[in-house]
């Protein structure tokens, strides 16, 4: 048993300790506010305070987890055993000289995204705002690196602690923004370019639609024994949503076919935070697929804290996969594995799980143009980070981009890397 002394128990602290010990480490722990610990040899004792206690691992305590407001924090980056940290102390009398719990909470709660910051044209938090943009972090899975550091401290006390074991995971996920290039349109909203001879060939059923790569894709996933999630956009209003009508028989047939072979989720439309629109789109997808939908990923990765998460909770979404930046690869919250959304203004944990994604094909199509070889280098950097922590690599792919041969080959290259190094273990 892990016994943790602290002078005060707050929602922020309890949320963080639950994540660290129960959810990530898989260990039971208990809290005490009595500094006179009744030392039992079978227990490990942690002193999370600024007083001294014998026979306990002392972790430096900052103020963040004991505050109940949102305010600018004093962030100074330094290194401990070559690991970048903040919320640190210069004291040499503590075993962990930085507040690892406050650091983890700061990133998982997305605290920095509640502070005054720059937004892009879509109202999104800009990656350059983040502390993780600093060269010391570079959007690495630093939370898991900190947790490995803490794990080693605990193992020096008891090398037989039953920590949860992890293996590297690869989950390809697919955003189906426009399921087809020419098929399934409401011509009153999105009139096809009939001067394009390929459009006529598709509409007259003489050729397959260029974006219809699903049979080949599903076969590949089956052959490689890969789980996957397909997120469907069911709104064709305006230029920033799908070109395919949500009532199209082609789309309905596609959803029903895919939902029988793999997991599906809702891809909430550009304005889905308004007027219960997400609930309408989710209900429509449930009606088509004849199943409950509890997974989502925001179109354009429009994730705003806490607003978007509250809308998702209202719609009974249990797992969201939007936690990524559109313009860079890496980890927006400094972690590869899922965690529960903490509603910072309400100072309350929730049951909504956030699943980080770390790589997206559209990043290199629309935001950061690179050659195929350069993209492979970017992938390799993230991939090596994930391997070191036995983390989770969740990638985002798009059917329209996979219809292009270079992107198709890149997708196969990524699969082969995991197959070579991971899937054969």
PEDA-V266791 format. One record per residue. N is the residue number from 1. PSI is psi in whole degrees, 0 to 359 (999 if undefined). OMEGA is omega as a letter, one per 30 degrees, with the letter a starting at -180 (NA if undefined). D_FIRST is the distance of its C-alpha to the first C-alpha in Angstrom with 2 decimals. Layout:
n->N psi->PSI omega->OMEGA d_first->D_FIRST
n->N psi->PSI omega->OMEGA d_first->D_FIRST
//
This chain:
n->1 psi->139 omega->l d_first->0.00
n->2 psi->122 omega->l d_first->3.81
n->3 psi->125 omega->a d_first->6.28
n->4 psi->122 omega->l d_first->9.72
n->5 psi->134 omega->l d_first->12.95
n->6 psi->148 omega->a d_first->16.06
n->7 psi->341 omega->a d_first->19.32
n->8 psi->138 omega->l d_first->19.99
n->9 psi->120 omega->l d_first->18.44
n->10 psi->166 omega->l d_first->20.91
n->11 psi->322 omega->l d_first->21.40
n->12 psi->315 omega->a d_first->21.55
n->13 psi->313 omega->a d_first->18.26
n->14 psi->317 omega->l d_first->16.44
n->15 psi->314 omega->a d_first->18.30
n->16 psi->315 omega->l d_first->17.36
n->17 psi->323 omega->l d_first->13.60
n->18 psi->316 omega->l d_first->13.79
n->19 psi->310 omega->a d_first->15.87
n->20 psi->307 omega->a d_first->13.99
n->21 psi->312 omega->a d_first->10.44
n->22 psi->308 omega->a d_first->11.38
n->23 psi->316 omega->a d_first->14.97
n->24 psi->308 omega->a d_first->15.31
n->25 psi->336 omega->a d_first->12.27
n->26 psi->31 omega->a d_first->11.30
n->27 psi->148 omega->l d_first->7.52
n->28 psi->148 omega->l d_first->5.91
n->29 psi->161 omega->l d_first->5.66
n->30 psi->153 omega->a d_first->7.56
n->31 psi->147 omega->l d_first->10.69
n->32 psi->146 omega->l d_first->12.65
n->33 psi->14 omega->l d_first->16.29
n->34 psi->112 omega->a d_first->16.55
n->35 psi->345 omega->l d_first->17.00
n->36 psi->79 omega->a d_first->17.17
n->37 psi->135 omega->l d_first->13.57
n->38 psi->90 omega->a d_first->13.11
n->39 psi->123 omega->l d_first->11.64
n->40 psi->134 omega->a d_first->9.79
n->41 psi->337 omega->a d_first->10.18
n->42 psi->351 omega->a d_first->7.21
n->43 psi->158 omega->l d_first->4.97
n->44 psi->132 omega->a d_first->6.39
n->45 psi->133 omega->l d_first->8.59
n->46 psi->130 omega->l d_first->10.86
n->47 psi->101 omega->l d_first->14.19
n->48 psi->76 omega->a d_first->15.90
n->49 psi->180 omega->l d_first->19.14
n->50 psi->21 omega->l d_first->22.35
n->51 psi->163 omega->a d_first->22.00
n->52 psi->134 omega->l d_first->20.92
n->53 psi->129 omega->l d_first->17.95
n->54 psi->150 omega->l d_first->17.64
n->55 psi->31 omega->l d_first->14.77
n->56 psi->144 omega->l d_first->13.16
n->57 psi->121 omega->a d_first->13.88
n->58 psi->125 omega->l d_first->16.58
n->59 psi->129 omega->l d_first->17.46
n->60 psi->139 omega->a d_first->20.96
n->61 psi->121 omega->l d_first->21.44
n->62 psi->190 omega->a d_first->24.57
n->63 psi->348 omega->a d_first->26.06
n->64 psi->315 omega->a d_first->25.90
n->65 psi->356 omega->a d_first->22.87
n->66 psi->7 omega->l d_first->24.36
n->67 psi->157 omega->l d_first->27.81
n->68 psi->12 omega->l d_first->29.17
n->69 psi->179 omega->l d_first->32.21
n->70 psi->120 omega->a d_first->33.14
n->71 psi->161 omega->l d_first->34.88
n->72 psi->132 omega->a d_first->35.75
n->73 psi->150 omega->l d_first->33.01
n->74 psi->110 omega->a d_first->33.79
n->75 psi->118 omega->l d_first->32.86
n->76 psi->121 omega->a d_first->33.48
n->77 psi->130 omega->l d_first->32.51
n->78 psi->188 omega->a d_first->31.74
n->79 psi->139 omega->l d_first->30.01
n->80 psi->117 omega->a d_first->27.02
n->81 psi->44 omega->l d_first->27.12
n->82 psi->12 omega->l d_first->29.64
n->83 psi->125 omega->l d_first->27.37
n->84 psi->136 omega->a d_first->29.06
n->85 psi->170 omega->l d_first->27.18
n->86 psi->185 omega->a d_first->28.14
n->87 psi->56 omega->a d_first->26.86
n->88 psi->172 omega->l d_first->26.76
n->89 psi->155 omega->l d_first->27.50
n->90 psi->357 omega->a d_first->29.84
n->91 psi->140 omega->l d_first->27.81
n->92 psi->6 omega->a d_first->26.92
n->93 psi->0 omega->a d_first->24.51
n->94 psi->151 omega->a d_first->21.49
n->95 psi->324 omega->l d_first->19.27
n->96 psi->101 omega->a d_first->19.51
n->97 psi->23 omega->l d_first->23.04
n->98 psi->154 omega->a d_first->23.14
n->99 psi->87 omega->a d_first->21.42
n->100 psi->327 omega->a d_first->19.76
n->101 psi->319 omega->l d_first->18.56
n->102 psi->321 omega->l d_first->22.15
n->103 psi->314 omega->a d_first->23.62
n->104 psi->315 omega->l d_first->21.74
n->105 psi->318 omega->a d_first->22.64
n->106 psi->319 omega->a d_first->26.21
n->107 psi->316 omega->a d_first->26.70
n->108 psi->323 omega->l d_first->24.98
n->109 psi->350 omega->a d_first->26.61
n->110 psi->40 omega->a d_first->29.86
n->111 psi->316 omega->a d_first->30.45
n->112 psi->335 omega->a d_first->33.39
n->113 psi->353 omega->l d_first->35.16
n->114 psi->346 omega->a d_first->35.54
n->115 psi->166 omega->l d_first->37.38
n->116 psi->126 omega->a d_first->41.10
n->117 psi->165 omega->l d_first->41.74
n->118 psi->144 omega->l d_first->44.40
n->119 psi->156 omega->l d_first->44.81
n->120 psi->187 omega->a d_first->46.85
n->121 psi->341 omega->a d_first->49.67
n->122 psi->9 omega->a d_first->47.31
n->123 psi->20 omega->a d_first->45.21
n->124 psi->149 omega->l d_first->42.31
n->125 psi->130 omega->a d_first->40.08
n->126 psi->134 omega->a d_first->41.54
n->127 psi->327 omega->a d_first->39.33
n->128 psi->346 omega->l d_first->40.94
n->129 psi->334 omega->a d_first->39.51
n->130 psi->147 omega->l d_first->35.95
n->131 psi->332 omega->a d_first->34.13
n->132 psi->351 omega->l d_first->33.26
n->133 psi->345 omega->l d_first->37.01
n->134 psi->145 omega->a d_first->36.84
n->135 psi->338 omega->l d_first->37.67
n->136 psi->333 omega->a d_first->34.34
n->137 psi->309 omega->l d_first->32.55
n->138 psi->43 omega->l d_first->35.30
n->139 psi->35 omega->l d_first->33.23
n->140 psi->166 omega->l d_first->30.74
n->141 psi->63 omega->a d_first->27.23
n->142 psi->329 omega->l d_first->25.96
n->143 psi->317 omega->a d_first->22.79
n->144 psi->332 omega->l d_first->21.58
n->145 psi->317 omega->l d_first->22.84
n->146 psi->319 omega->a d_first->20.79
n->147 psi->324 omega->l d_first->17.65
n->148 psi->322 omega->l d_first->18.60
n->149 psi->313 omega->l d_first->19.03
n->150 psi->321 omega->l d_first->15.55
n->151 psi->317 omega->l d_first->14.14
n->152 psi->323 omega->l d_first->16.25
n->153 psi->317 omega->a d_first->15.03
n->154 psi->324 omega->a d_first->11.39
n->155 psi->335 omega->l d_first->12.95
n->156 psi->335 omega->l d_first->14.97
n->157 psi->314 omega->a d_first->12.11
n->158 psi->99 omega->a d_first->10.62
n->159 psi->356 omega->a d_first->13.23
n->160 psi->12 omega->l d_first->11.72
n->161 psi->133 omega->a d_first->9.01
n->162 psi->69 omega->l d_first->10.36
n->163 psi->145 omega->l d_first->11.81
n->164 psi->137 omega->a d_first->14.40
n->165 psi->140 omega->a d_first->17.78
n->166 psi->150 omega->l d_first->20.80
n->167 psi->154 omega->l d_first->24.51
n->168 psi->136 omega->a d_first->27.37
n->169 psi->146 omega->l d_first->28.85
n->170 psi->121 omega->l d_first->32.36
n->171 psi->104 omega->l d_first->33.44
n->172 psi->132 omega->l d_first->37.11
n->173 psi->154 omega->a d_first->37.99
n->174 psi->126 omega->l d_first->41.53
n->175 psi->117 omega->l d_first->43.19
n->176 psi->82 omega->a d_first->46.37
n->177 psi->305 omega->l d_first->48.23
n->178 psi->108 omega->a d_first->51.66
n->179 psi->331 omega->a d_first->51.50
n->180 psi->155 omega->l d_first->55.13
n->181 psi->320 omega->a d_first->57.61
n->182 psi->330 omega->a d_first->60.67
n->183 psi->157 omega->l d_first->59.76
n->184 psi->16 omega->a d_first->58.59
n->185 psi->148 omega->l d_first->59.87
n->186 psi->107 omega->a d_first->61.28
n->187 psi->340 omega->l d_first->64.45
n->188 psi->332 omega->a d_first->65.01
n->189 psi->316 omega->a d_first->61.83
n->190 psi->87 omega->a d_first->61.65
n->191 psi->128 omega->a d_first->65.00
n->192 psi->156 omega->l d_first->64.74
n->193 psi->92 omega->a d_first->66.76
n->194 psi->355 omega->l d_first->69.47
n->195 psi->347 omega->l d_first->71.26
n->196 psi->116 omega->a d_first->68.54
n->197 psi->332 omega->l d_first->69.95
n->198 psi->328 omega->l d_first->66.47
n->199 psi->316 omega->l d_first->65.78
n->200 psi->319 omega->a d_first->68.79
n->201 psi->322 omega->l d_first->67.81
n->202 psi->314 omega->a d_first->64.38
n->203 psi->331 omega->l d_first->65.80
n->204 psi->8 omega->l d_first->68.46
n->205 psi->35 omega->l d_first->65.80
n->206 psi->344 omega->l d_first->67.39
n->207 psi->157 omega->l d_first->64.25
n->208 psi->151 omega->l d_first->60.51
n->209 psi->137 omega->a d_first->59.03
n->210 psi->329 omega->a d_first->57.76
n->211 psi->355 omega->a d_first->54.29
n->212 psi->81 omega->a d_first->53.96
n->213 psi->16 omega->a d_first->51.86
n->214 psi->320 omega->a d_first->49.49
n->215 psi->313 omega->l d_first->50.70
n->216 psi->319 omega->a d_first->50.35
n->217 psi->313 omega->a d_first->46.97
n->218 psi->324 omega->l d_first->45.51
n->219 psi->317 omega->l d_first->46.94
n->220 psi->315 omega->l d_first->45.33
n->221 psi->321 omega->l d_first->41.88
n->222 psi->316 omega->a d_first->42.35
n->223 psi->323 omega->a d_first->43.55
n->224 psi->1 omega->l d_first->40.59
n->225 psi->45 omega->a d_first->38.13
n->226 psi->131 omega->l d_first->36.80
n->227 psi->158 omega->a d_first->35.25
n->228 psi->166 omega->l d_first->36.83
n->229 psi->132 omega->l d_first->37.40
n->230 psi->124 omega->l d_first->40.87
n->231 psi->122 omega->a d_first->41.21
n->232 psi->132 omega->l d_first->44.62
n->233 psi->122 omega->a d_first->46.55
n->234 psi->56 omega->l d_first->48.69
n->235 psi->125 omega->a d_first->50.88
n->236 psi->24 omega->l d_first->54.19
n->237 psi->127 omega->l d_first->55.16
n->238 psi->178 omega->a d_first->56.22
n->239 psi->348 omega->a d_first->56.08
n->240 psi->10 omega->l d_first->52.33
n->241 psi->199 omega->a d_first->51.35
n->242 psi->156 omega->l d_first->52.30
n->243 psi->351 omega->a d_first->55.88
n->244 psi->133 omega->a d_first->55.27
n->245 psi->136 omega->l d_first->55.81
n->246 psi->348 omega->l d_first->52.84
n->247 psi->6 omega->a d_first->55.36
n->248 psi->135 omega->l d_first->56.75
n->249 psi->329 omega->l d_first->57.06
n->250 psi->317 omega->l d_first->56.18
n->251 psi->317 omega->a d_first->52.85
n->252 psi->314 omega->l d_first->52.12
n->253 psi->321 omega->l d_first->52.85
n->254 psi->313 omega->a d_first->50.67
n->255 psi->316 omega->a d_first->47.64
n->256 psi->323 omega->l d_first->48.10
n->257 psi->312 omega->a d_first->48.44
n->258 psi->322 omega->a d_first->45.39
n->259 psi->341 omega->l d_first->43.13
n->260 psi->348 omega->a d_first->43.76
n->261 psi->338 omega->a d_first->42.52
n->262 psi->175 omega->l d_first->39.57
n->263 psi->149 omega->l d_first->37.51
n->264 psi->161 omega->l d_first->39.39
n->265 psi->173 omega->l d_first->38.73
n->266 psi->140 omega->l d_first->40.83
n->267 psi->86 omega->a d_first->42.10
n->268 psi->137 omega->a d_first->42.83
n->269 psi->175 omega->a d_first->46.24
n->270 psi->321 omega->a d_first->47.19
n->271 psi->28 omega->a d_first->47.67
n->272 psi->348 omega->l d_first->45.11
n->273 psi->352 omega->a d_first->43.41
n->274 psi->145 omega->l d_first->46.57
n->275 psi->41 omega->l d_first->47.85
n->276 psi->23 omega->a d_first->45.32
n->277 psi->322 omega->l d_first->46.65
n->278 psi->317 omega->a d_first->43.33
n->279 psi->320 omega->l d_first->43.13
n->280 psi->316 omega->a d_first->46.69
n->281 psi->319 omega->l d_first->45.98
n->282 psi->317 omega->l d_first->42.82
n->283 psi->322 omega->l d_first->44.72
n->284 psi->318 omega->l d_first->47.52
n->285 psi->320 omega->l d_first->45.25
n->286 psi->322 omega->l d_first->43.66
n->287 psi->319 omega->l d_first->47.19
n->288 psi->311 omega->a d_first->48.29
n->289 psi->347 omega->a d_first->45.32
n->290 psi->46 omega->l d_first->44.87
n->291 psi->159 omega->l d_first->41.09
n->292 psi->135 omega->l d_first->38.50
n->293 psi->121 omega->a d_first->37.90
n->294 psi->12 omega->l d_first->34.53
n->295 psi->149 omega->a d_first->34.54
n->296 psi->159 omega->l d_first->36.59
n->297 psi->132 omega->a d_first->37.67
n->298 psi->134 omega->l d_first->39.98
n->299 psi->137 omega->a d_first->43.51
n->300 psi->12 omega->a d_first->44.17
n->301 psi->42 omega->a d_first->40.39
n->302 psi->81 omega->a d_first->41.20
n->303 psi->111 omega->a d_first->37.74
n->304 psi->128 omega->a d_first->37.91
n->305 psi->136 omega->f d_first->35.00
n->306 psi->359 omega->a d_first->34.49
n->307 psi->307 omega->a d_first->37.73
n->308 psi->317 omega->a d_first->37.37
n->309 psi->323 omega->l d_first->33.84
n->310 psi->322 omega->l d_first->35.00
n->311 psi->319 omega->l d_first->37.95
n->312 psi->318 omega->l d_first->35.76
n->313 psi->318 omega->l d_first->33.56
n->314 psi->331 omega->a d_first->36.80
n->315 psi->9 omega->l d_first->37.94
n->316 psi->32 omega->l d_first->34.80
n->317 psi->133 omega->a d_first->33.87
n->318 psi->336 omega->a d_first->30.24
n->319 psi->126 omega->l d_first->30.19
n->320 psi->142 omega->a d_first->32.35
n->321 psi->33 omega->a d_first->33.27
n->322 psi->358 omega->a d_first->35.30
n->323 psi->84 omega->a d_first->32.99
n->324 psi->164 omega->l d_first->35.36
n->325 psi->142 omega->a d_first->38.36
n->326 psi->336 omega->a d_first->41.75
n->327 psi->351 omega->a d_first->43.21
n->328 psi->157 omega->l d_first->40.63
n->329 psi->151 omega->l d_first->38.13
n->330 psi->192 omega->a d_first->34.53
n->331 psi->111 omega->a d_first->31.48
n->332 psi->325 omega->l d_first->32.29
n->333 psi->12 omega->l d_first->28.74
n->334 psi->26 omega->a d_first->27.69
n->335 psi->148 omega->a d_first->25.56
n->336 psi->342 omega->a d_first->26.52
n->337 psi->158 omega->a d_first->24.05
n->338 psi->156 omega->l d_first->24.20
n->339 psi->166 omega->a d_first->22.59
n->340 psi->141 omega->l d_first->23.49
n->341 psi->129 omega->l d_first->26.40
n->342 psi->120 omega->a d_first->25.80
n->343 psi->98 omega->a d_first->29.03
n->344 psi->314 omega->l d_first->29.46
n->345 psi->325 omega->l d_first->32.55
n->346 psi->352 omega->l d_first->31.00
n->347 psi->45 omega->a d_first->27.63
n->348 psi->139 omega->l d_first->25.95
n->349 psi->160 omega->l d_first->23.83
n->350 psi->178 omega->l d_first->25.71
n->351 psi->9 omega->l d_first->25.44
n->352 psi->121 omega->l d_first->27.76
n->353 psi->136 omega->l d_first->26.34
n->354 psi->124 omega->a d_first->28.04
n->355 psi->111 omega->a d_first->28.61
n->356 psi->143 omega->l d_first->29.83
n->357 psi->153 omega->a d_first->32.97
n->358 psi->356 omega->a d_first->34.10
n->359 psi->138 omega->a d_first->37.62
n->360 psi->134 omega->l d_first->40.73
n->361 psi->325 omega->a d_first->44.21
n->362 psi->339 omega->l d_first->45.85
n->363 psi->319 omega->a d_first->44.61
n->364 psi->352 omega->l d_first->47.19
n->365 psi->323 omega->a d_first->49.83
n->366 psi->340 omega->a d_first->50.03
n->367 psi->324 omega->a d_first->48.21
n->368 psi->74 omega->a d_first->48.02
n->369 psi->127 omega->l d_first->50.79
n->370 psi->161 omega->l d_first->50.21
n->371 psi->164 omega->l d_first->51.65
n->372 psi->319 omega->l d_first->49.91
n->373 psi->321 omega->l d_first->49.11
n->374 psi->322 omega->l d_first->47.60
n->375 psi->320 omega->l d_first->45.48
n->376 psi->324 omega->l d_first->44.20
n->377 psi->315 omega->l d_first->43.21
n->378 psi->313 omega->l d_first->41.27
n->379 psi->316 omega->a d_first->39.52
n->380 psi->322 omega->l d_first->38.74
n->381 psi->314 omega->l d_first->37.08
n->382 psi->318 omega->a d_first->34.69
n->383 psi->317 omega->l d_first->34.22
n->384 psi->323 omega->l d_first->33.26
n->385 psi->317 omega->a d_first->30.69
n->386 psi->319 omega->l d_first->29.11
n->387 psi->321 omega->a d_first->29.18
n->388 psi->331 omega->a d_first->27.39
n->389 psi->5 omega->a d_first->24.31
n->390 psi->52 omega->a d_first->24.61
n->391 psi->193 omega->a d_first->25.42
n->392 psi->126 omega->l d_first->27.57
n->393 psi->104 omega->l d_first->31.31
n->394 psi->117 omega->a d_first->32.88
n->395 psi->151 omega->l d_first->36.61
n->396 psi->128 omega->l d_first->39.30
n->397 psi->159 omega->a d_first->42.71
n->398 psi->137 omega->a d_first->45.88
n->399 psi->322 omega->a d_first->48.44
n->400 psi->324 omega->l d_first->51.38
n->401 psi->325 omega->l d_first->50.18
n->402 psi->346 omega->l d_first->49.37
n->403 psi->348 omega->l d_first->52.98
n->404 psi->133 omega->a d_first->54.01
n->405 psi->315 omega->l d_first->54.14
n->406 psi->321 omega->l d_first->52.41
n->407 psi->325 omega->l d_first->49.36
n->408 psi->316 omega->l d_first->49.34
n->409 psi->324 omega->l d_first->49.39
n->410 psi->319 omega->l d_first->46.62
n->411 psi->316 omega->l d_first->44.43
n->412 psi->324 omega->l d_first->45.15
n->413 psi->315 omega->l d_first->44.42
n->414 psi->315 omega->l d_first->40.91
n->415 psi->316 omega->a d_first->40.29
n->416 psi->327 omega->l d_first->41.62
n->417 psi->315 omega->l d_first->39.33
n->418 psi->321 omega->l d_first->36.26
n->419 psi->318 omega->a d_first->38.00
n->420 psi->316 omega->a d_first->38.84
n->421 psi->334 omega->a d_first->35.53
n->422 psi->306 omega->a d_first->32.91
n->423 psi->340 omega->l d_first->34.31
n->424 psi->356 omega->a d_first->35.58
n->425 psi->999 omega->NA d_first->32.28
//
